[in-house]
Structures are given as C-alpha cells and as structure tokens.
C-alpha cells in the first residue's frame, strides 16, 4: 500500500496494521535445503577481472550483450567496500572468454575535500543505444543521485545524465509486459514509460513517502524500524500472467531469519503492498529473478541457510507457476581465495545478475567482493 500524502506516524502504523489483518501468507516458496542430491549444471567460466596490487574491491556486477559484444559493469574500489574514491568500470568481450582490461566509466568527484562513492547500477539497451547506470553519494551516504551514460558501441560514452532519482539501484531497469521500465531498489522502485530508460522516472515504494528522502545502502534501516519490519533491501521482481509484479526482498542485519520477503504491485508498479515474509530461503545476499524462453520462472541466488553469509553454493531454482520454485540445480560451488582483506569483503558468489542469450544463461558474480567472474551454461540442460 503506497501512501502518497503526508500523515502522522501513528496513523501510518495503524493503516499498515489493518492491511496486515486481511493479508494471507505469500504462496511464493522454494524447497532447497542442502546440496545433497541436487543435480549440477555443466558450466563454463571466465574470469573478467582479478586484481593484482591495487583496486582490490570489486562488486555489484551486471552484464548485457550489446550488438557484437558482451559488456560487464561493476563497482571498483581501492580497498574497502563503498568507501570514498570508489568508481565504476566496464569491460567487453566478443567471445565470453577474452575480456578487455577494465576501463573507467565514471569517476567520483570531491565534495568538501572528500571523494564521493560511485556504485554500478546495471545496464539496459534500446534500439541500438546502451545505457549504463550508476549511483552516487557522499562519504556518509547522503545526497544520493542516480546517473546514466549512453553509448552506441559499448566503448565510447556520453556525459553523465541525471535521472533525478535519489536511489542506488539493486538491478537496472527491467521491462514489464506493458513495456514500462522498473528499477529494483531497496524499498524504492522508480518506473518510467520512456522506452529509452533515461527520463520520466516516477517514485514508488511500499513505504509512505513521509518516511524517506533517499534509498541507498544505509537508508533502508530507519523506515523499516519505524514500521516494525526487519531491514528490507535489494529487491528483484518477476511478473506473472495475471500482470501482478512480485518483488522479492532480502532481509539483512539482525533481522535476518533465512527468508526472503515479498511486496506486490497490481497496478504496473505504481503502488506496492505491505511486505510479508515468504517461505523462500535465503543466505543474506542479493539474487536475481527472471523468465526462461519456455516461460518458466527462475531464481539465481544463494538459498542455503546453514552457512550464513558464506554465499555458497550458487543455485538455480525453477518454477512453472511463479509460486513453487521446486526444481533446483547447482550452478557452482568452487572456492575463490581472497588475495587481500578489506572491509566487508567476503562471500564466494556475490550479487548475481543474469541474462539469457542464444540458448545460454550468463551469470555474472563477484568473488569475495574482490574478483569479477562470469559463468554460462546451455539452458537445454533444464528440461
């Protein structure tokens, strides 16, 4: 329920409570427990970037196939996660195997003698134009902005374009069946009917707009606490045949209980329901939902709950109806060994993003927030 007008906090809490009284437990669930007995996919791997002695933090990757090449984008920091000076880089490949050296897409600027922090925020293409998104905030996670740059060849980029949205996205724009684009944030899900994905963004959230001014990696704690929710963040959505959008949410911090939460939209992303806990297991990490060519729904993430925050193994789960994700495959579980310790660095298979291209699913991940790797497998294995 999205409340656009300002109203007292007690009234907000009351309205959210009424909404909960009539709600039923979400049907979306999975059945993964352990790796035992789960079939393994035959995959290919390609290491896009592994640092040597500098720029040791690498995370938030996304991938796309644009014209004649793959393009990967990610956050690139000196040592620690989301620290001043973090920039956004990209690399390209014509064959999945051989990748160019990282090139800088966007560099931070100085605000009060301290560099800002940039975060890679996904890729999108429309009629021969590629759009790369990235977020920016100042040292203490204030003054959040979303920017974009465009390219017609995946190599040369425009100047930065202000999206006029105070958001660090979890995934870049994804289209609903109507063609509307929706950005998955933590609790803010901007939408636009501009097919180019660079203008007309309107704000939308399951929180009343009186509870927030921006959405970034620190901003999602306060509104959740005020309304009695655990820290909800890093959404990913899919759309079922009834045109309902199902946005699954990670729970992190002290609120983690090993389950994803769910908010839904029945009006194409203009408003969202009160979030509720599902029976879909989660390791405390980002994930990505999508749809196969045969119309089955898929999830790629870390559903293990026995080894909190290990982010291993990487699992694909399938569903015929968008409710029961009951067919599981192990994508990968091999270990990456960290070269250099850093703030919050860890997690074997971090923050997956997926695409499907010419019969293959491509999954890009960070390895312990230090290296960027892409995996692929033939989806014929999923019969």
C-alpha positions in Angstrom: 0.0 0.0 0.0 1.6 3.2 -1.2 0.5 6.3 0.7 1.4 9.5 -1.2 0.1 12.1 1.2 1.8 13.1 4.5 0.1 11.8 7.6 1.0 11.3 11.3 3.2 8.4 12.2 0.6 6.7 14.4 -1.9 6.8 11.5 0.6 5.2 9.2 1.3 2.4 11.7 -2.5 1.8 12.1 -3.1 1.7 8.4 -0.2 -0.8 7.9 -1.6 -2.9 10.7 -5.1 -3.0 9.1 -3.5 -4.1 5.8 -1.8 -7.0 7.6 -5.0 -8.3 9.2 -6.6 -9.3 5.9 -3.3 -10.5 4.2 -2.6 -14.1 3.7 0.9 -15.7 3.8 2.6 -15.4 0.4 2.5 -18.5 -1.7 6.0 -18.0 -3.2 8.4 -20.5 -1.8 11.3 -22.8 -2.6 12.3 -26.3 -1.4 16.1 -26.1 -1.4 17.7 -27.5 1.8 21.3 -28.7 1.1 23.5 -29.6 -2.0 22.9 -33.3 -1.3 21.2 -34.9 -4.3 20.9 -31.6 -6.3 22.0 -32.0 -9.9 24.9 -30.0 -11.1 24.9 -28.0 -14.3 27.7 -28.2 -16.8 29.1 -24.7 -16.9 31.9 -22.7 -18.5 33.7 -20.0 -16.5 35.6 -16.8 -17.5 37.4 -14.5 -15.0 36.7 -11.0 -16.2 38.9 -9.3 -13.6 41.1 -10.3 -10.7 43.2 -7.5 -9.1 46.9 -7.5 -8.5 48.0 -4.8 -6.1 45.5 -2.1 -6.5 41.8 -1.5 -6.9 41.2 -4.5 -4.7 37.4 -4.2 -4.1 35.1 -5.3 -7.0 31.4 -5.8 -6.6 27.8 -5.0 -7.9 28.3 -6.6 -11.3 25.9 -6.6 -14.2 26.2 -8.0 -17.8 24.5 -7.5 -21.1 25.0 -8.5 -24.8 25.0 -5.4 -26.9 25.5 -5.5 -30.7 28.6 -7.7 -31.2 29.9 -7.9 -27.7 29.3 -8.6 -24.0 29.6 -5.7 -21.7 30.2 -6.0 -18.0 30.0 -3.2 -15.4 30.9 -3.2 -11.7 31.9 -1.1 -8.7 35.7 -0.7 -8.4 37.2 0.4 -5.1 40.7 0.9 -3.7 40.5 -1.5 -0.7 37.2 -1.3 1.2 33.5 -1.6 0.3 31.7 1.6 -0.6 34.5 3.9 0.5 35.3 7.4 -0.9 37.0 7.1 -4.2 35.0 4.1 -5.4 34.5 4.3 -9.2 32.6 2.4 -11.9 34.4 0.4 -14.6 33.4 -1.8 -17.5 35.0 -4.5 -19.7 34.0 -6.0 -23.0 34.3 -9.4 -24.8 33.4 -10.7 -28.2 33.6 -14.3 -27.2 32.9 -14.6 -23.4 36.4 -15.9 -22.9 38.7 -13.0 -23.6 37.9 -9.7 -21.8 39.3 -6.3 -22.3 41.1 -4.6 -19.4 38.7 -2.5 -17.2 38.1 1.0 -18.4 36.7 3.7 -16.3 33.0 4.5 -17.0 32.6 7.1 -14.2 34.9 8.7 -11.6 34.0 10.2 -8.2 34.2 14.0 -7.6 35.3 15.9 -4.5 32.7 17.2 -2.1 34.1 19.1 1.0 37.6 17.7 0.1 36.4 14.1 0.2 35.7 12.0 -2.9 32.2 10.7 -3.4 31.3 7.0 -3.7 30.0 5.5 -7.0 28.1 2.3 -7.3 27.4 0.3 -10.5 23.7 0.1 -11.1 23.1 -2.1 -14.2 22.7 -1.9 -17.9 19.9 -1.5 -20.4 19.6 -1.2 -24.2 17.0 0.2 -26.6 17.2 0.4 -30.4 21.0 0.4 -30.7 21.7 2.6 -27.6 23.3 1.1 -24.5 22.6 2.8 -21.1 24.9 2.3 -18.1 23.5 3.4 -14.7 25.4 4.3 -11.5 24.6 5.8 -8.2 26.5 8.3 -6.2 26.5 9.5 -2.6 28.8 11.4 -0.3 31.0 9.9 2.4 28.2 9.5 5.0 25.7 8.1 2.5 23.9 11.4 1.8 23.0 13.4 -1.3 22.1 10.2 -3.2 21.8 10.5 -7.0 21.3 8.2 -9.9 23.2 8.9 -13.1 23.4 7.3 -16.6 25.7 7.3 -19.6 24.8 6.2 -23.1 26.8 4.5 -25.8 26.2 3.3 -29.4 29.2 1.0 -29.4 29.8 -0.1 -25.8 33.1 1.7 -25.8 32.5 5.5 -26.2 30.2 7.1 -23.7 28.2 10.2 -23.3 28.4 12.8 -20.5 26.5 11.9 -17.3 22.7 12.3 -17.4 20.9 13.0 -14.2 18.0 10.5 -13.6 16.6 12.8 -10.9 16.1 9.8 -8.6 17.7 9.7 -5.1 18.5 6.0 -5.4 21.3 3.4 -5.6 19.6 0.6 -7.6 19.9 -3.1 -6.9 19.2 -4.0 -10.5 19.0 -1.8 -13.6 15.7 -1.2 -15.4 13.6 -4.3 -16.4 10.5 -4.1 -18.5 7.0 -5.3 -17.6 4.7 -6.8 -20.2 3.4 -3.3 -20.9 6.9 -2.0 -21.7 7.1 0.0 -18.5 10.6 0.0 -17.0 11.0 -0.6 -13.3 14.2 -0.2 -11.3 14.6 -2.5 -8.3 16.0 -0.7 -5.3 15.9 -1.5 -1.6 12.4 -0.1 -0.9 12.1 2.4 -3.8 11.1 1.1 -7.2 11.1 4.0 -9.7 9.2 3.5 -13.0 9.0 5.2 -16.4 7.2 4.8 -19.7 10.1 6.2 -21.5 11.4 3.3 -23.6 14.9 4.8 -23.7 15.1 4.5 -19.9 16.6 7.9 -19.3 13.8 10.3 -18.4 10.4 10.5 -16.7 11.2 8.4 -13.7 8.4 8.4 -11.0 9.0 7.3 -7.4 7.1 4.3 -6.0 7.5 2.4 -2.7 5.8 0.2 -0.2 6.7 2.8 2.5 4.8 6.1 2.9 6.8 8.8 1.3 6.9 10.7 4.6 9.4 8.1 5.9 12.3 8.6 3.5 14.1 11.0 1.3 16.6 8.7 -0.4 17.3 5.0 -0.9 20.8 3.6 -0.5 22.8 1.1 1.5 22.2 2.9 4.7 18.7 4.5 4.2 16.6 1.3 4.4 17.1 0.7 8.1 15.1 3.7 9.5 11.8 3.3 7.8 11.8 -0.4 8.5 12.4 0.1 12.2 9.6 2.7 12.4 7.0 0.3 11.0 8.3 -2.8 12.7 9.9 -4.5 9.7 13.3 -6.1 9.6 15.8 -4.3 7.3 14.4 -5.0 3.8 16.6 -4.3 0.8 17.9 -5.3 -2.6 14.7 -6.3 -4.5 14.3 -8.3 -7.7 10.9 -8.8 -9.4 9.1 -11.0 -11.9 5.7 -10.7 -13.5 3.1 -13.5 -13.7 0.4 -13.9 -16.3 -2.1 -12.0 -14.2 0.1 -8.9 -14.6 1.0 -8.9 -10.9 4.6 -7.9 -10.2 6.2 -9.9 -7.4 9.2 -8.1 -5.8 11.2 -10.3 -3.5 13.4 -8.6 -0.9 16.5 -9.5 1.1 16.5 -9.3 4.9 19.8 -8.4 6.4 21.5 -7.4 9.7 20.0 -8.6 12.9 16.6 -9.1 11.2 17.9 -12.0 9.1 16.0 -15.2 9.7 16.8 -17.0 6.5 13.8 -16.0 4.5 13.0 -13.6 1.6 10.1 -11.1 2.0 7.6 -10.1 -0.7 5.8 -7.0 -1.9 3.5 -7.0 -4.9 2.1 -4.5 -7.3 -1.2 -4.9 -9.1 -1.1 -1.6 -11.0 2.1 -2.0 -13.0 4.5 -0.6 -10.4 2.6 2.5 -9.3 2.0 1.1 -5.8 3.2 -1.8 -3.7 1.6 -4.0 -1.0 2.7 -4.3 2.6 5.8 -6.6 2.7 5.4 -10.1 4.2 7.7 -12.9 4.9 7.8 -15.8 2.5 8.9 -19.4 2.8 11.7 -18.8 0.3 15.1 -19.5 1.9 18.0 -17.1 1.6 21.6 -16.8 2.8 21.5 -13.0 3.2 22.6 -11.9 -0.3 21.4 -10.4 -3.5 19.6 -12.6 -6.0 18.0 -12.3 -9.5 14.7 -13.5 -10.8 13.8 -13.9 -14.5 12.0 -16.0 -17.0 13.2 -18.7 -19.4 12.2 -18.8 -23.1 9.8 -21.7 -22.2 8.1 -19.3 -19.8 9.2 -21.0 -16.6 10.3 -18.6 -13.9 13.8 -18.8 -12.5 15.8 -17.6 -9.4 19.6 -17.4 -9.2 21.0 -16.8 -5.8 22.1 -18.4 -2.5 19.3 -20.2 -0.8 21.5 -22.0 1.8 20.6 -21.1 5.4 23.1 -23.4 7.2 26.2 -21.3 6.5 25.0 -17.7 6.9 26.7 -15.2 4.6 29.1 -17.7 3.0 27.2 -17.1 -0.3 27.8 -20.7 -1.5 26.7 -22.6 -3.4 25.2 -20.6 -6.3 21.8 -22.2 -7.1 19.3 -22.0 -9.9 15.7 -22.7 -9.0 12.8 -23.1 -11.4 9.0 -22.6 -11.1 6.2 -23.4 -13.6 3.7 -21.1 -11.9 5.8 -18.4 -10.1 4.9 -19.8 -6.7 6.7 -23.1 -6.1 10.4 -22.9 -7.0 10.8 -26.6 -6.6 13.4 -27.7 -9.2 17.0 -26.9 -8.2 20.4 -27.0 -9.8 23.8 -26.3 -8.5 25.5 -23.8 -10.8 28.8 -23.5 -8.9 30.4 -24.1 -5.5 34.2 -23.9 -6.2 36.1 -21.6 -3.8 37.9 -18.4 -4.6 40.8 -17.5 -2.2 41.0 -13.9 -1.1 44.1 -12.0 -2.0 43.7 -9.0 0.3 41.5 -8.5 3.3 39.2 -5.4 3.2 36.1 -4.0 4.9 33.1 -6.4 4.4 35.0 -8.4 1.8 33.7 -12.0 1.7 31.1 -14.3 0.1 32.0 -16.8 -2.6 29.3 -15.9 -5.1 28.2 -12.4 -4.5 25.4 -10.4 -6.1 24.5 -12.4 -9.2 23.0 -10.8 -12.3 21.7 -12.9 -15.2 20.9 -12.6 -18.9 19.8 -15.2 -21.5 21.4 -15.0 -24.9 21.3 -17.5 -27.7 20.4 -20.5 -25.7 22.7 -19.8 -22.7 22.2 -18.3 -19.3 25.0 -16.0 -18.3 25.5 -15.3 -14.6 28.0 -12.6 -13.5 29.1 -12.6 -9.9 31.7 -11.0 -7.6 34.1 -13.5 -5.9 34.6 -12.4 -2.2 34.0 -8.8 -3.5 37.5 -8.9 -5.0 37.2 -10.5 -8.5 34.5 -10.5 -11.2 33.7 -13.7 -12.9 31.0 -14.7 -15.4 29.6 -18.2 -15.8 27.4 -19.7 -18.5 25.5 -22.8 -19.3 23.3 -24.2 -22.0 19.7 -24.0 -20.9 18.9 -27.2 -22.8 20.1 -28.8 -19.5 17.0 -27.5 -17.8 14.5 -29.8 -19.5 
